[in-house]
Amino acid sequence: MPVLDASIVVEWVMPLPGGEAEERLLARLESAGAELHAPHLLIQEVANALLTGVRRGRWTPVAADDAFTTLDQLPLIRYSVNNDLERAWDLARRYDEHPFYDMVYVAAAERLGTVLITSDQRLRDRIRRPELVVGPDEWVPA
């Protein structure tokens, strides 16, 4: 039951060249029957990435609309971030003021006793705890 962050989900709903690791991850998660967890924050982050992609000409508005519809259909168990705010703040302060929203995902994984899967190499390098934060090619079913 891993926690997923927006960097993974954006690649699922709007695949781009170089997103093969995220596609392989999706296949492994489906094969394992894994429950997918994410804070509600994920929806806002992915939606923002889709809009940013339209503004920057990465994809069309119609493609972004389709991706947003796909996002809503993903089998994600979503939950409020309220239980993770204080821990996320502590983590952000501990790790050199790393962006708070990233630490919400890390705090959620800690609370659930699972791993966060992220494509954000900077976050993985910052945390350096492979039992807690892994890349898409590093996740294996328990």
DRENTORKOL-3810 file (N, C-alpha, C; in nm, 4 decimals):
REM DRENTORKOL-3810
@n.u->0.0823; n.v->-0.1195; n.w->0.0000; ca.u->0.0000; ca.v->0.0000; ca.w->0.0000; c.u->0.0861; c.v->0.1251; c.w->0.0000
@n.u->0.1584; n.v->0.1475; n.w->-0.1056; ca.u->0.2466; ca.v->0.2639; ca.w->-0.1094; c.u->0.1703; c.v->0.3955; c.w->-0.1198
@n.u->0.2380; n.v->0.5019; n.w->-0.0800; ca.u->0.1906; ca.v->0.6380; ca.w->-0.1029; c.u->0.2548; c.v->0.6843; c.w->-0.2333
@n.u->0.1761; n.v->0.7474; n.w->-0.3174; ca.u->0.2256; ca.v->0.7996; ca.w->-0.4446; c.u->0.2257; c.v->0.9510; c.w->-0.4401
@n.u->0.3240; n.v->1.0114; n.w->-0.5062; ca.u->0.3211; ca.v->1.1570; ca.w->-0.5159; c.u->0.2859; c.v->1.1991; c.w->-0.6582
@n.u->0.2725; n.v->1.3286; n.w->-0.6772; ca.u->0.2267; ca.v->1.3827; ca.w->-0.8049; c.u->0.3222; c.v->1.3517; c.w->-0.9193
@n.u->0.4511; n.v->1.3411; n.w->-0.8921; ca.u->0.5468; ca.v->1.3148; ca.w->-1.0002; c.u->0.5193; c.v->1.1807; c.w->-1.0679
@n.u->0.4693; n.v->1.0853; n.w->-0.9934; ca.u->0.4334; ca.v->0.9545; ca.w->-1.0489; c.u->0.3031; c.v->0.9645; c.w->-1.1265
@n.u->0.2034; n.v->1.0242; n.w->-1.0659; ca.u->0.0690; ca.v->1.0254; ca.w->-1.1231; c.u->0.0613; c.v->1.1110; c.w->-1.2490
@n.u->0.1357; n.v->1.2205; n.w->-1.2549; ca.u->0.1368; ca.v->1.3017; ca.w->-1.3776; c.u->0.1792; c.v->1.2156; c.w->-1.4961
@n.u->0.2788; n.v->1.1322; n.w->-1.4766; ca.u->0.3259; ca.v->1.0456; ca.w->-1.5854; c.u->0.2225; c.v->0.9400; c.w->-1.6238
@n.u->0.1377; n.v->0.9010; n.w->-1.5302; ca.u->0.0334; ca.v->0.8041; ca.w->-1.5632; c.u->-0.0773; c.v->0.8669; c.w->-1.6455
@n.u->-0.1188; n.v->0.9873; n.w->-1.6088; ca.u->-0.2328; ca.v->1.0487; ca.w->-1.6771; c.u->-0.1915; c.v->1.1247; c.w->-1.8025
@n.u->-0.0651; n.v->1.1640; n.w->-1.8115; ca.u->-0.0140; ca.v->1.2375; ca.w->-1.9274; c.u->0.1257; c.v->1.1857; c.w->-1.9605
@n.u->0.1341; n.v->1.0638; n.w->-2.0147; ca.u->0.2653; ca.v->1.0042; ca.w->-2.0405; c.u->0.3491; c.v->1.0904; c.w->-2.1354
@n.u->0.4736; n.v->1.1046; n.w->-2.1008; ca.u->0.5698; ca.v->1.1795; ca.w->-2.1814; c.u->0.6896; c.v->1.0905; c.w->-2.2101
@n.u->0.7655; n.v->1.1233; n.w->-2.3134; ca.u->0.8893; ca.v->1.0478; ca.w->-2.3352; c.u->0.9751; c.v->1.0512; c.w->-2.2085
@n.u->1.0289; n.v->0.9378; n.w->-2.1727; ca.u->1.1102; ca.v->0.9288; ca.w->-2.0513; c.u->1.0318; c.v->0.8807; c.w->-1.9308
@n.u->0.9019; n.v->0.8545; n.w->-1.9460; ca.u->0.8195; ca.v->0.8109; ca.w->-1.8341; c.u->0.8018; c.v->0.6607; c.w->-1.8257
@n.u->0.8942; n.v->0.5873; n.w->-1.8843; ca.u->0.8808; ca.v->0.4414; ca.w->-1.8876; c.u->0.8868; c.v->0.3789; c.w->-1.7485
@n.u->0.9657; n.v->0.4356; n.w->-1.6587; ca.u->0.9756; ca.v->0.3802; ca.w->-1.5229; c.u->0.8408; c.v->0.3872; c.w->-1.4527
@n.u->0.7682; n.v->0.4963; n.w->-1.4729; ca.u->0.6365; ca.v->0.5104; ca.w->-1.4104; c.u->0.5375; c.v->0.4105; c.w->-1.4692
@n.u->0.5478; n.v->0.3847; n.w->-1.5991; ca.u->0.4606; ca.v->0.2859; ca.w->-1.6626; c.u->0.4909; c.v->0.1451; c.w->-1.6104
@n.u->0.6181; n.v->0.1134; n.w->-1.5954; ca.u->0.6547; ca.v->-0.0182; ca.w->-1.5389; c.u->0.6025; c.v->-0.0307; c.w->-1.3960
@n.u->0.6125; n.v->0.0786; n.w->-1.3209; ca.u->0.5619; ca.v->0.0784; ca.w->-1.1836; c.u->0.4128; c.v->0.0490; c.w->-1.1821
@n.u->0.3373; n.v->0.1162; n.w->-1.2673; ca.u->0.1928; ca.v->0.0945; ca.w->-1.2721; c.u->0.1617; c.v->-0.0527; c.w->-1.2977
@n.u->0.2326; n.v->-0.1140; n.w->-1.3899; ca.u->0.2107; ca.v->-0.2560; ca.w->-1.4191; c.u->0.2409; c.v->-0.3425; c.w->-1.2969
@n.u->0.3502; n.v->-0.3127; n.w->-1.2253; ca.u->0.3847; ca.v->-0.3914; ca.w->-1.1057; c.u->0.2810; c.v->-0.3717; c.w->-0.9951
@n.u->0.2353; n.v->-0.2481; n.w->-0.9772; ca.u->0.1345; ca.v->-0.2211; ca.w->-0.8746; c.u->0.0053; c.v->-0.2955; c.w->-0.9054
@n.u->-0.0366; n.v->-0.2914; n.w->-1.0313; ca.u->-0.1589; ca.v->-0.3619; ca.w->-1.0706; c.u->-0.1429; c.v->-0.5119; c.w->-1.0523
@n.u->-0.0290; n.v->-0.5651; n.w->-1.0908; ca.u->-0.0031; ca.v->-0.7081; ca.w->-1.0774; c.u->-0.0057; c.v->-0.7517; c.w->-0.9312
@n.u->0.0451; n.v->-0.6662; n.w->-0.8434; ca.u->0.0490; ca.v->-0.6975; ca.w->-0.7001; c.u->-0.0844; c.v->-0.6712; c.w->-0.6313
@n.u->-0.1773; n.v->-0.6071; n.w->-0.7001; ca.u->-0.3046; ca.v->-0.5715; ca.w->-0.6374; c.u->-0.2874; c.v->-0.4715; c.w->-0.5245
@n.u->-0.1881; n.v->-0.3859; n.w->-0.5370; ca.u->-0.1550; ca.v->-0.2906; ca.w->-0.4299; c.u->-0.2599; c.v->-0.1804; c.w->-0.4189
@n.u->-0.2968; n.v->-0.1489; n.w->-0.2949; ca.u->-0.3787; ca.v->-0.0303; ca.w->-0.2703; c.u->-0.2894; c.v->0.0914; c.w->-0.2875
@n.u->-0.3397; n.v->0.1926; n.w->-0.3543; ca.u->-0.2626; ca.v->0.3132; ca.w->-0.3814; c.u->-0.3135; c.v->0.4264; c.w->-0.2935
@n.u->-0.2235; n.v->0.4847; n.w->-0.2168; ca.u->-0.2601; ca.v->0.5898; ca.w->-0.1226; c.u->-0.1997; c.v->0.7226; c.w->-0.1642
@n.u->-0.2729; n.v->0.8297; n.w->-0.1342; ca.u->-0.2220; ca.v->0.9644; ca.w->-0.1624; c.u->-0.3015; c.v->1.0657; c.w->-0.0813
@n.u->-0.2344; n.v->1.1700; n.w->-0.0348; ca.u->-0.3092; ca.v->1.2788; ca.w->0.0282; c.u->-0.3895; c.v->1.3536; c.w->-0.0786
@n.u->-0.4977; n.v->1.4191; n.w->-0.0379; ca.u->-0.5787; ca.v->1.4972; ca.w->-0.1319; c.u->-0.4944; c.v->1.5992; c.w->-0.2075
@n.u->-0.3878; n.v->1.6426; n.w->-0.1480; ca.u->-0.2960; ca.v->1.7372; ca.w->-0.2110; c.u->-0.2533; c.v->1.6911; c.w->-0.3500
@n.u->-0.2473; n.v->1.5623; n.w->-0.3719; ca.u->-0.2045; ca.v->1.5089; ca.w->-0.5005; c.u->-0.2921; c.v->1.5611; c.w->-0.6139
@n.u->-0.4215; n.v->1.5697; n.w->-0.5928; ca.u->-0.5124; ca.v->1.6154; ca.w->-0.6986; c.u->-0.4777; c.v->1.7577; c.w->-0.7400
@n.u->-0.4568; n.v->1.8454; n.w->-0.6427; ca.u->-0.4227; ca.v->1.9839; ca.w->-0.6737; c.u->-0.2890; c.v->1.9924; c.w->-0.7474
@n.u->-0.1922; n.v->1.9141; n.w->-0.7022; ca.u->-0.0604; ca.v->1.9187; ca.w->-0.7665; c.u->-0.0645; c.v->1.8671; c.w->-0.9100
@n.u->-0.1340; n.v->1.7575; n.w->-0.9331; ca.u->-0.1420; ca.v->1.7035; ca.w->-1.0689; c.u->-0.2208; c.v->1.7984; c.w->-1.1585
@n.u->-0.3319; n.v->1.8509; n.w->-1.1089; ca.u->-0.4105; ca.v->1.9462; ca.w->-1.1884; c.u->-0.3262; c.v->2.0679; c.w->-1.2254
@n.u->-0.2490; n.v->2.1175; n.w->-1.1316; ca.u->-0.1627; ca.v->2.2314; ca.w->-1.1602; c.u->-0.0572; c.v->2.1961; c.w->-1.2656
@n.u->-0.0004; n.v->2.0769; n.w->-1.2564; ca.u->0.0982; ca.v->2.0337; ca.w->-1.3561; c.u->0.0346; c.v->2.0246; c.w->-1.4949
@n.u->-0.0894; n.v->1.9775; n.w->-1.5012; ca.u->-0.1585; ca.v->1.9693; ca.w->-1.6302; c.u->-0.1788; c.v->2.1084; c.w->-1.6899
@n.u->-0.2234; n.v->2.2026; n.w->-1.6075; ca.u->-0.2432; ca.v->2.3398; ca.w->-1.6557; c.u->-0.1113; c.v->2.4043; c.w->-1.6967
@n.u->-0.0077; n.v->2.3807; n.w->-1.6194; ca.u->0.1247; ca.v->2.4341; ca.w->-1.6537; c.u->0.1716; c.v->2.3772; c.w->-1.7873
@n.u->0.1464; n.v->2.2500; n.w->-1.8100; ca.u->0.1832; ca.v->2.1879; ca.w->-1.9370; c.u->0.1119; c.v->2.2506; c.w->-2.0557
@n.u->-0.0140; n.v->2.2877; n.w->-2.0373; ca.u->-0.0875; ca.v->2.3566; ca.w->-2.1438; c.u->-0.0241; c.v->2.4929; c.w->-2.1703
@n.u->0.0008; n.v->2.5690; n.w->-2.0635; ca.u->0.0610; ca.v->2.7027; ca.w->-2.0790; c.u->0.1959; c.v->2.6969; c.w->-2.1490
@n.u->0.2731; n.v->2.5938; n.w->-2.1205; ca.u->0.4077; ca.v->2.5823; ca.w->-2.1788; c.u->0.4085; c.v->2.5104; c.w->-2.3136
@n.u->0.2915; n.v->2.4715; n.w->-2.3616; ca.u->0.2817; ca.v->2.4079; ca.w->-2.4922; c.u->0.3263; c.v->2.2633; c.w->-2.4962
@n.u->0.3318; n.v->2.1978; n.w->-2.3807; ca.u->0.3722; ca.v->2.0562; ca.w->-2.3773; c.u->0.2617; c.v->1.9660; c.w->-2.4305
@n.u->0.1365; n.v->2.0063; n.w->-2.4090; ca.u->0.0224; ca.v->1.9302; ca.w->-2.4574; c.u->-0.0938; c.v->2.0252; c.w->-2.4815
@n.u->-0.1953; n.v->1.9737; n.w->-2.5458; ca.u->-0.3106; ca.v->2.0563; ca.w->-2.5814; c.u->-0.4075; c.v->2.0661; c.w->-2.4638
@n.u->-0.4939; n.v->2.1675; n.w->-2.4666; ca.u->-0.5972; ca.v->2.1750; ca.w->-2.3633; c.u->-0.6866; c.v->2.0509; c.w->-2.3612
@n.u->-0.7182; n.v->1.9969; n.w->-2.4776; ca.u->-0.8028; ca.v->1.8768; ca.w->-2.4835; c.u->-0.7318; c.v->1.7583; c.w->-2.4177
@n.u->-0.6027; n.v->1.7430; n.w->-2.4436; ca.u->-0.5267; ca.v->1.6342; ca.w->-2.3804; c.u->-0.5240; c.v->1.6521; c.w->-2.2292
@n.u->-0.5088; n.v->1.7756; n.w->-2.1831; ca.u->-0.5098; ca.v->1.8015; ca.w->-2.0386; c.u->-0.6465; c.v->1.7702; c.w->-1.9793
@n.u->-0.7536; n.v->1.8052; n.w->-2.0511; ca.u->-0.8888; ca.v->1.7725; ca.w->-2.0038; c.u->-0.9055; c.v->1.6215; c.w->-1.9890
@n.u->-0.8594; n.v->1.5476; n.w->-2.0886; ca.u->-0.8685; ca.v->1.4011; ca.w->-2.0828; c.u->-0.7866; c.v->1.3458; c.w->-1.9662
@n.u->-0.6681; n.v->1.4015; n.w->-1.9458; ca.u->-0.5829; ca.v->1.3564; ca.w->-1.8353; c.u->-0.6486; c.v->1.3850; c.w->-1.7011
@n.u->-0.7143; n.v->1.5005; n.w->-1.6895; ca.u->-0.7820; ca.v->1.5337; ca.w->-1.5640; c.u->-0.8957; c.v->1.4353; c.w->-1.5370
@n.u->-0.9677; n.v->1.3970; n.w->-1.6403; ca.u->-1.0738; ca.v->1.2970; ca.w->-1.6247; c.u->-1.0142; c.v->1.1637; c.w->-1.5803
@n.u->-0.9029; n.v->1.1248; n.w->-1.6407; ca.u->-0.8343; ca.v->1.0010; ca.w->-1.6021; c.u->-0.7896; c.v->1.0072; c.w->-1.4566
@n.u->-0.7385; n.v->1.1220; n.w->-1.4153; ca.u->-0.6939; ca.v->1.1405; ca.w->-1.2768; c.u->-0.8057; c.v->1.1078; c.w->-1.1788
@n.u->-0.9246; n.v->1.1559; n.w->-1.2072; ca.u->-1.0376; ca.v->1.1335; ca.w->-1.1173; c.u->-1.0790; c.v->0.9867; c.w->-1.1128
@n.u->-1.0413; n.v->0.9108; n.w->-1.2136; ca.u->-1.0802; ca.v->0.7699; ca.w->-1.2209; c.u->-0.9761; c.v->0.6744; c.w->-1.1627
@n.u->-0.8585; n.v->0.7251; n.w->-1.1276; ca.u->-0.7557; ca.v->0.6375; ca.w->-1.0705; c.u->-0.8022; c.v->0.5814; c.w->-0.9363
@n.u->-0.7712; n.v->0.4555; n.w->-0.9086; ca.u->-0.8155; ca.v->0.3934; ca.w->-0.7830; c.u->-0.7259; c.v->0.4326; c.w->-0.6650
@n.u->-0.7286; n.v->0.5605; n.w->-0.6324; ca.u->-0.6467; ca.v->0.6114; ca.w->-0.5223; c.u->-0.7292; c.v->0.6221; c.w->-0.3954
@n.u->-0.6724; n.v->0.5778; n.w->-0.2858; ca.u->-0.7326; ca.v->0.6013; ca.w->-0.1549; c.u->-0.6767; c.v->0.7351; c.w->-0.1085
@n.u->-0.7624; n.v->0.8363; n.w->-0.1094; ca.u->-0.7184; ca.v->0.9723; ca.w->-0.0769; c.u->-0.7665; c.v->1.0089; c.w->0.0628
@n.u->-0.6887; n.v->1.0912; n.w->0.1293; ca.u->-0.7225; ca.v->1.1288; ca.w->0.2657; c.u->-0.6740; c.v->1.2695; c.w->0.2935
@n.u->-0.7282; n.v->1.3262; n.w->0.3977; ca.u->-0.6924; ca.v->1.4612; ca.w->0.4398; c.u->-0.5472; c.v->1.4660; c.w->0.4848
@n.u->-0.4852; n.v->1.5805; n.w->0.4662; ca.u->-0.3470; ca.v->1.5990; ca.w->0.5109; c.u->-0.3403; c.v->1.6437; c.w->0.6564
@n.u->-0.4536; n.v->1.6671; n.w->0.7196; ca.u->-0.4545; ca.v->1.7257; ca.w->0.8540; c.u->-0.3697; c.v->1.6494; c.w->0.9547
@n.u->-0.3706; n.v->1.5170; n.w->0.9471; ca.u->-0.2928; ca.v->1.4379; ca.w->1.0430; c.u->-0.1428; c.v->1.4437; c.w->1.0180
@n.u->-0.1033; n.v->1.4950; n.w->0.9028; ca.u->0.0379; ca.v->1.4925; ca.w->0.8651; c.u->0.1040; c.v->1.6297; c.w->0.8642
@n.u->0.0298; n.v->1.7339; n.w->0.8931; ca.u->0.0838; ca.v->1.8693; ca.w->0.8794; c.u->0.2014; c.v->1.8969; c.w->0.9725
@n.u->0.1863; n.v->1.8637; n.w->1.0993; ca.u->0.2935; ca.v->1.8923; ca.w->1.1950; c.u->0.4204; c.v->1.8138; c.w->1.1608
@n.u->0.4047; n.v->1.6863; n.w->1.1294; ca.u->0.5215; ca.v->1.6054; ca.w->1.0937; c.u->0.5844; c.v->1.6559; c.w->0.9639
@n.u->0.5026; n.v->1.6949; n.w->0.8680; ca.u->0.5555; ca.v->1.7489; ca.w->0.7423; c.u->0.6366; c.v->1.8758; c.w->0.7681
@n.u->0.5881; n.v->1.9588; n.w->0.8592; ca.u->0.6624; ca.v->2.0807; ca.w->0.8943; c.u->0.7980; c.v->2.0441; c.w->0.9555
@n.u->0.7958; n.v->1.9494; n.w->1.0495; ca.u->0.9211; ca.v->1.9051; ca.w->1.1126; c.u->1.0196; c.v->1.8520; c.w->1.0080
@n.u->0.9695; n.v->1.7727; n.w->0.9156; ca.u->1.0560; ca.v->1.7170; ca.w->0.8113; c.u->1.1113; c.v->1.8267; c.w->0.7202
@n.u->1.0275; n.v->1.9202; n.w->0.6822; ca.u->1.0728; ca.v->2.0299; ca.w->0.5956; c.u->1.1836; c.v->2.1097; c.w->0.6636
@n.u->1.1685; n.v->2.1354; n.w->0.7919; ca.u->1.2714; ca.v->2.2089; ca.w->0.8669; c.u->1.3990; c.v->2.1250; c.w->0.8794
@n.u->1.3820; n.v->1.9967; n.w->0.9056; ca.u->1.4975; ca.v->1.9079; ca.w->0.9236; c.u->1.5794; c.v->1.8939; c.w->0.7954
@n.u->1.5103; n.v->1.8899; n.w->0.6836; ca.u->1.5778; ca.v->1.8693; ca.w->0.5555; c.u->1.5937; c.v->2.0008; c.w->0.4792
@n.u->1.6547; n.v->2.0978; n.w->0.5447; ca.u->1.6956; ca.v->2.2234; ca.w->0.4804; c.u->1.5820; c.v->2.2982; c.w->0.4120
@n.u->1.4697; n.v->2.3071; n.w->0.4788; ca.u->1.3546; ca.v->2.3798; ca.w->0.4253; c.u->1.3110; c.v->2.3256; c.w->0.2884
@n.u->1.3199; n.v->2.1948; n.w->0.2733; ca.u->1.2697; ca.v->2.1317; ca.w->0.1508; c.u->1.1217; c.v->2.1667; c.w->0.1379
@n.u->1.0674; n.v->2.1765; n.w->0.0167; ca.u->0.9271; ca.v->2.2164; ca.w->0.0014; c.u->0.8314; c.v->2.1349; c.w->0.0887
@n.u->0.7482; n.v->2.2080; n.w->0.1582; ca.u->0.6533; ca.v->2.1503; ca.w->0.2530; c.u->0.5624; c.v->2.0469; c.w->0.1871
@n.u->0.5104; n.v->2.0795; n.w->0.0690; ca.u->0.4155; ca.v->1.9875; ca.w->0.0058; c.u->0.4789; c.v->1.8512; c.w->-0.0214
@n.u->0.6084; n.v->1.8451; n.w->-0.0528; ca.u->0.6750; ca.v->1.7155; ca.w->-0.0688; c.u->0.6769; c.v->1.6389; c.w->0.0632
@n.u->0.6991; n.v->1.7110; n.w->0.1706; ca.u->0.7086; ca.v->1.6458; ca.w->0.3015; c.u->0.5735; c.v->1.5962; c.w->0.3522
@n.u->0.4637; n.v->1.6496; n.w->0.2990; ca.u->0.3316; ca.v->1.5956; ca.w->0.3331; c.u->0.3240; c.v->1.4494; c.w->0.2888
@n.u->0.3764; n.v->1.4200; n.w->0.1711; ca.u->0.3775; ca.v->1.2818; ca.w->0.1216; c.u->0.4673; c.v->1.1929; c.w->0.2079
@n.u->0.5836; n.v->1.2443; n.w->0.2444; ca.u->0.6769; ca.v->1.1678; ca.w->0.3281; c.u->0.6130; c.v->1.1388; c.w->0.4639
@n.u->0.5513; n.v->1.2402; n.w->0.5234; ca.u->0.4858; ca.v->1.2225; ca.w->0.6534; c.u->0.3730; c.v->1.1199; c.w->0.6441
@n.u->0.2990; n.v->1.1224; n.w->0.5357; ca.u->0.1908; ca.v->1.0251; ca.w->0.5173; c.u->0.2466; c.v->0.8834; c.w->0.5100
@n.u->0.3548; n.v->0.8653; n.w->0.4362; ca.u->0.4159; ca.v->0.7322; ca.w->0.4270; c.u->0.4638; c.v->0.6853; c.w->0.5637
@n.u->0.5249; n.v->0.7743; n.w->0.6395; ca.u->0.5683; ca.v->0.7388; ca.w->0.7758; c.u->0.4492; c.v->0.6946; c.w->0.8600
@n.u->0.3433; n.v->0.7755; n.w->0.8582; ca.u->0.2259; ca.v->0.7460; ca.w->0.9413; c.u->0.1625; c.v->0.6127; c.w->0.9032
@n.u->0.1594; n.v->0.5824; n.w->0.7745; ca.u->0.0984; ca.v->0.4583; ca.w->0.7280; c.u->0.1928; c.v->0.3383; c.w->0.7374
@n.u->0.3192; n.v->0.3636; n.w->0.7709; ca.u->0.4161; ca.v->0.2548; ca.w->0.7807; c.u->0.4468; c.v->0.1918; c.w->0.6461
@n.u->0.4555; n.v->0.2749; n.w->0.5441; ca.u->0.4805; ca.v->0.2261; ca.w->0.4091; c.u->0.5833; c.v->0.3151; c.w->0.3415
@n.u->0.5989; n.v->0.2988; n.w->0.2113; ca.u->0.6949; ca.v->0.3805; ca.w->0.1373; c.u->0.6228; c.v->0.4836; c.w->0.0521
@n.u->0.6935; n.v->0.5909; n.w->0.0260; ca.u->0.6522; ca.v->0.6898; ca.w->-0.0731; c.u->0.7251; c.v->0.6560; c.w->-0.2021
@n.u->0.6503; n.v->0.6478; n.w->-0.3109; ca.u->0.7121; ca.v->0.6290; ca.w->-0.4418; c.u->0.7082; c.v->0.7635; c.w->-0.5134
@n.u->0.8249; n.v->0.8103; n.w->-0.5559; ca.u->0.8355; ca.v->0.9396; ca.w->-0.6225; c.u->0.9369; c.v->0.9342; c.w->-0.7358
@n.u->0.9121; n.v->1.0132; n.w->-0.8382; ca.u->1.0110; ca.v->1.0305; ca.w->-0.9452; c.u->1.1010; c.v->1.1498; c.w->-0.9178
@n.u->1.0783; n.v->1.2155; n.w->-0.8069; ca.u->1.1532; ca.v->1.3359; ca.w->-0.7699; c.u->1.2891; c.v->1.2955; c.w->-0.7116
@n.u->1.3897; n.v->1.2965; n.w->-0.7964; ca.u->1.5238; ca.v->1.2554; ca.w->-0.7529; c.u->1.5775; c.v->1.3467; c.w->-0.6436
@n.u->1.5460; n.v->1.4750; n.w->-0.6521; ca.u->1.5931; ca.v->1.5694; ca.w->-0.5506; c.u->1.5379; c.v->1.5321; c.w->-0.4126
@n.u->1.4122; n.v->1.4936; n.w->-0.4068; ca.u->1.3525; ca.v->1.4514; ca.w->-0.2797; c.u->1.4185; c.v->1.3228; c.w->-0.2306
@n.u->1.4380; n.v->1.2274; n.w->-0.3185; ca.u->1.5022; ca.v->1.1014; ca.w->-0.2775; c.u->1.6436; c.v->1.1266; c.w->-0.2277
@n.u->1.7162; n.v->1.2131; n.w->-0.2966; ca.u->1.8523; ca.v->1.2460; ca.w->-0.2526; c.u->1.8521; c.v->1.3173; c.w->-0.1181
@n.u->1.7539; n.v->1.3999; n.w->-0.0957; ca.u->1.7468; ca.v->1.4760; ca.w->0.0290; c.u->1.7151; c.v->1.3844; c.w->0.1465
@n.u->1.6176; n.v->1.2979; n.w->0.1308; ca.u->1.5742; ca.v->1.2104; ca.w->0.2408; c.u->1.6758; c.v->1.0986; c.w->0.2655
@n.u->1.7234; n.v->1.0345; n.w->0.1627; ca.u->1.8200; ca.v->0.9242; ca.w->0.1724; c.u->1.7782; c.v->0.8160; c.w->0.2722
@n.u->1.6532; n.v->0.7768; n.w->0.2646; ca.u->1.6013; ca.v->0.6676; ca.w->0.3481; c.u->1.5264; c.v->0.5718; c.w->0.2564
@n.u->1.5958; n.v->0.4752; n.w->0.1975; ca.u->1.5314; ca.v->0.3872; ca.w->0.0999; c.u->1.4194; c.v->0.3011; c.w->0.1577
@n.u->1.4130; n.v->0.2902; n.w->0.2872; ca.u->1.3005; ca.v->0.2172; ca.w->0.3477; c.u->1.1750; c.v->0.3042; c.w->0.3515
@n.u->1.1892; n.v->0.4332; n.w->0.3219; ca.u->1.0771; ca.v->0.5273; ca.w->0.3293; c.u->1.0447; c.v->0.5925; c.w->0.1953
@n.u->1.1455; n.v->0.6262; n.w->0.1172; ca.u->1.1247; ca.v->0.6978; ca.w->-0.0093; c.u->1.2010; c.v->0.6257; c.w->-0.1196
@n.u->1.1275; n.v->0.5820; n.w->-0.2230; ca.u->1.1893; ca.v->0.5071; ca.w->-0.3322; c.u->1.1464; c.v->0.5644; c.w->-0.4666
@n.u->1.2249; n.v->0.5315; n.w->-0.5683; ca.u->1.1915; ca.v->0.5683; ca.w->-0.7053; c.u->1.1002; c.v->0.4644; c.w->-0.7674
@n.u->1.0451; n.v->0.4950; n.w->-0.8842; ca.u->0.9501; ca.v->0.4024; ca.w->-0.9471; c.u->1.0092; c.v->0.2669; c.w->-0.9838
@n.u->1.1372; n.v->0.2607; n.w->-1.0148; ca.u->1.1986; ca.v->0.1312; ca.w->-1.0466; c.u->1.2487; c.v->0.0581; c.w->-0.9226
@n.u->1.2418; n.v->0.1224; n.w->-0.8075; ca.u->1.2921; ca.v->0.0621; ca.w->-0.6833; c.u->1.1835; c.v->-0.0066; c.w->-0.6012
@n.u->1.0568; n.v->0.0233; n.w->-0.6287; ca.u->0.9492; ca.v->-0.0349; ca.w->-0.5486; c.u->0.9304; c.v->-0.1816; c.w->-0.5840
@n.u->0.9211; n.v->-0.2628; n.w->-0.4797; ca.u->0.8882; ca.v->-0.4042; ca.w->-0.4963; c.u->0.7768; c.v->-0.4375; c.w->-0.3978
@n.u->0.6845; n.v->-0.5244; n.w->-0.4376; ca.u->0.5764; ca.v->-0.5614; ca.w->-0.3457; c.u->0.6311; c.v->-0.6257; c.w->-0.2191
@n.u->0.5641; n.v->-0.6006; n.w->-0.1088; ca.u->0.6068; ca.v->-0.6581; ca.w->0.0203; c.u->0.5695; c.v->-0.8039; c.w->0.0289
END
